[in-house]
Amino acid sequence: ITISAGTTTFTSGTTTIATNFTHSGGTFTHNSGTVTFDASVDHIITGTNTWNILSFSEASNDTTTSTITLPATLTQTIVTSLSLGGLDANDLLTIISSSAGSPATFDMTSASTLATPNFISVKDNTILDNSSAFTTPVDPTNSVNVSGNTNWFGDSISGNVYTDEGVTAIADGKVIKLLKNGTTVGTTTTSGGVGAYSFSAIVTSGDVIT
């Protein structure tokens, strides 16, 4: 979809977008509708936009990620709800900025909510808490905090796994789970050839981490 002049008003029902959303001029009106971007497809969003209900997902079990590229330094305002979801650790939904190091922004306004994100990878994104029904940090489950993010992730827990007493690193791709007070709050895999792992989780005094 390309909006370059005039006023484009979406249906009050559901609009499904197969590829990109290009807003270079004119006015986009959400009309209190739902916008769903096709699952398991890369999408590029441009322009400053206000969305009522916005949804992205990765749903194909094919060991590839779907990438959502948002415009650097610009804001996507959410009025009612935002949904972001991957499938599993090998099929993430990736959120990036159009310019590395220059964050894009989601602004949660009014009483908007964020459906609990799961299996997402986030890089160079800020999410603002201007909603009465939303709090930060988001702390998405089973997700990757790449770099350059604000209000997405809580505390970082990282380290290395060895097959012996700190000498031989375990192979890449080994599944590591993080449990907080006996409940799984994150899953990742070792990487980097050194058995490295990293989690982001909100940890408070008295929590038991295993």
C-alpha positions as CSV (number, residue, x, y, z in Angstrom):
1,I,0.0,0.0,0.0
2,T,1.3,3.4,-1.0
3,I,0.0,6.7,0.4
4,S,1.5,9.8,-1.2
5,A,-1.3,12.4,-1.4
6,G,-4.8,13.1,-0.4
7,T,-6.6,11.2,2.4
8,T,-6.7,7.4,2.6
9,T,-9.2,6.0,5.0
10,F,-9.1,2.3,5.9
11,T,-12.2,0.2,6.6
12,S,-13.5,0.1,10.2
13,G,-13.1,-3.7,9.9
14,T,-9.9,-5.6,9.1
15,T,-7.4,-4.6,6.5
16,T,-4.7,-7.2,5.6
17,I,-1.5,-5.9,4.0
18,A,0.6,-8.4,2.0
19,T,3.8,-6.5,1.6
20,N,4.8,-3.0,2.6
21,F,3.1,0.2,3.9
22,T,4.6,3.3,2.3
23,H,3.4,6.6,3.6
24,S,5.4,9.4,2.0
25,G,2.6,12.1,1.8
26,G,-1.0,12.8,2.3
27,T,-3.1,11.5,5.3
28,F,-3.7,8.0,6.6
29,T,-6.8,7.5,8.7
30,H,-7.2,4.2,10.7
31,N,-11.0,4.6,11.0
32,S,-10.9,2.6,14.3
33,G,-10.1,-0.5,12.3
34,T,-7.7,-3.4,12.5
35,V,-4.5,-3.7,10.3
36,T,-2.9,-7.1,10.1
37,F,0.3,-7.6,8.1
38,D,0.5,-11.0,6.5
39,A,2.3,-13.5,8.7
40,S,5.7,-14.9,7.9
41,V,6.5,-12.1,5.4
42,D,9.1,-9.3,5.7
43,H,7.4,-5.8,5.8
44,I,8.7,-2.3,5.6
45,I,6.7,0.6,7.2
46,T,7.5,4.2,6.3
47,G,6.2,7.5,7.6
48,T,4.7,8.6,10.9
49,N,1.4,6.8,11.4
50,T,-1.4,6.3,14.0
51,W,-2.9,2.8,14.1
52,N,-6.0,1.6,16.0
53,I,-5.2,-2.1,16.2
54,L,-1.9,-3.3,14.6
55,S,-0.7,-6.9,14.3
56,F,2.5,-8.6,13.1
57,S,3.4,-12.2,13.4
58,E,5.7,-15.0,12.3
59,A,3.8,-18.3,11.9
60,S,5.8,-20.6,9.5
61,N,7.9,-23.4,11.1
62,D,10.7,-23.1,8.6
63,T,13.7,-21.9,10.6
64,T,13.6,-18.4,9.2
65,T,12.6,-15.1,10.8
66,S,10.2,-12.4,9.5
67,T,11.6,-8.9,9.7
68,I,9.5,-5.8,10.3
69,T,11.5,-2.6,9.4
70,L,10.2,0.6,11.0
71,P,11.2,4.1,10.0
72,A,14.1,5.5,12.0
73,T,13.4,8.5,14.2
74,L,9.7,8.3,13.4
75,T,6.7,7.2,15.6
76,Q,4.0,4.6,15.2
77,T,1.2,5.6,17.6
78,I,-1.0,2.8,18.9
79,V,-4.6,3.7,20.0
80,T,-6.1,0.4,21.1
81,S,-3.7,-2.6,20.8
82,L,-0.4,-3.8,19.3
83,S,0.4,-7.5,18.7
84,L,3.9,-8.9,18.0
85,G,4.5,-12.6,18.0
86,G,7.0,-15.1,16.7
87,L,6.6,-18.9,16.5
88,D,9.7,-20.4,18.3
89,A,13.4,-19.8,18.8
90,N,14.1,-20.6,15.2
91,D,11.2,-18.6,13.8
92,L,11.4,-15.2,15.4
93,L,9.6,-12.0,14.6
94,T,12.4,-9.4,14.2
95,I,11.8,-5.7,14.7
96,I,14.4,-3.3,13.4
97,S,14.9,0.3,12.4
98,S,15.5,1.5,8.9
99,S,18.8,3.0,10.0
100,A,21.0,1.1,12.4
101,G,21.7,3.1,15.6
102,S,18.7,5.4,15.0
103,P,15.7,4.0,16.9
104,A,12.2,3.8,15.6
105,T,9.4,4.3,18.1
106,F,6.1,2.7,19.2
107,D,3.9,5.1,21.3
108,M,1.3,3.3,23.3
109,T,-1.4,5.9,24.0
110,S,-4.9,6.2,25.5
111,A,-5.7,2.8,27.1
112,S,-3.8,0.8,24.5
113,T,-2.4,-2.6,25.3
114,L,0.4,-4.8,24.0
115,A,-0.5,-8.5,23.6
116,T,2.3,-10.4,25.5
117,P,5.1,-10.6,22.9
118,N,6.8,-14.0,22.5
119,F,9.8,-15.1,20.4
120,I,10.7,-11.6,19.1
121,S,14.0,-10.0,18.3
122,V,14.3,-6.3,18.9
123,K,16.9,-3.8,17.7
124,D,16.9,0.0,17.7
125,N,13.4,0.5,19.0
126,T,11.8,2.6,21.7
127,I,8.4,1.8,23.1
128,L,6.8,4.7,25.0
129,D,4.3,4.3,27.9
130,N,1.6,6.9,27.4
131,S,-1.2,4.4,28.0
132,S,-3.2,3.9,31.1
133,A,-3.2,0.1,30.5
134,F,0.5,-0.4,29.7
135,T,3.7,-0.5,31.6
136,T,7.4,-0.8,30.8
137,P,9.7,-2.6,30.6
138,V,7.9,-5.0,28.3
139,D,10.2,-7.9,29.0
140,P,8.9,-10.1,26.1
141,T,9.3,-13.8,26.8
142,N,11.7,-16.1,24.8
143,S,13.0,-13.0,23.1
144,V,16.3,-11.4,22.0
145,N,17.5,-7.9,23.1
146,V,19.9,-7.1,20.2
147,S,20.9,-3.5,21.0
148,G,19.7,0.1,21.0
149,N,16.4,-0.6,22.7
150,T,14.5,1.5,25.3
151,N,11.8,0.2,27.6
152,W,11.7,-3.2,26.1
153,F,13.8,-5.4,28.3
154,G,14.6,-5.6,32.0
155,D,17.7,-7.0,33.7
156,S,20.3,-8.9,31.6
157,I,21.5,-12.4,32.7
158,S,24.4,-13.8,30.6
159,G,27.3,-16.2,30.7
160,N,29.0,-19.2,29.2
161,V,28.3,-23.0,29.4
162,Y,31.1,-25.5,29.5
163,T,31.3,-29.3,29.2
164,D,33.8,-29.4,32.0
165,E,35.1,-27.1,34.7
166,G,35.4,-23.9,32.7
167,V,37.8,-25.2,30.0
168,T,35.8,-26.5,27.0
169,A,32.9,-24.5,25.8
170,I,29.7,-26.4,24.9
171,A,28.7,-26.5,21.3
172,D,26.5,-23.8,19.7
173,G,22.8,-24.4,19.5
174,K,22.3,-26.0,22.9
175,V,19.0,-25.0,24.5
176,I,19.3,-23.0,27.7
177,K,16.2,-22.2,29.9
178,L,15.9,-19.5,32.5
179,L,13.6,-20.3,35.5
180,K,12.5,-17.6,37.9
181,N,10.9,-19.0,41.1
182,G,10.5,-22.4,39.3
183,T,8.7,-21.0,36.2
184,T,10.3,-20.8,32.8
185,V,10.6,-17.2,31.8
186,G,13.0,-17.5,28.8
187,T,14.6,-19.9,26.4
188,T,17.7,-19.3,24.3
189,T,20.5,-21.2,22.6
190,T,24.3,-21.1,23.1
191,S,26.2,-19.2,20.4
192,G,29.4,-17.6,19.4
193,G,31.6,-20.7,19.6
194,V,32.1,-20.0,23.3
195,G,28.9,-21.4,24.8
196,A,27.5,-17.9,25.3
197,Y,23.9,-17.3,26.3
198,S,22.0,-14.2,27.3
199,F,18.5,-13.6,28.8
200,S,16.6,-10.4,29.6
201,A,14.2,-10.8,32.6
202,I,12.8,-8.6,35.3
203,V,14.4,-9.8,38.6
204,T,13.5,-8.5,42.0
205,S,15.0,-9.1,45.5
206,G,14.2,-12.6,46.7
207,D,13.7,-14.2,43.2
208,V,15.3,-17.6,42.8
209,I,17.0,-17.9,39.4
210,T,18.0,-21.3,38.0
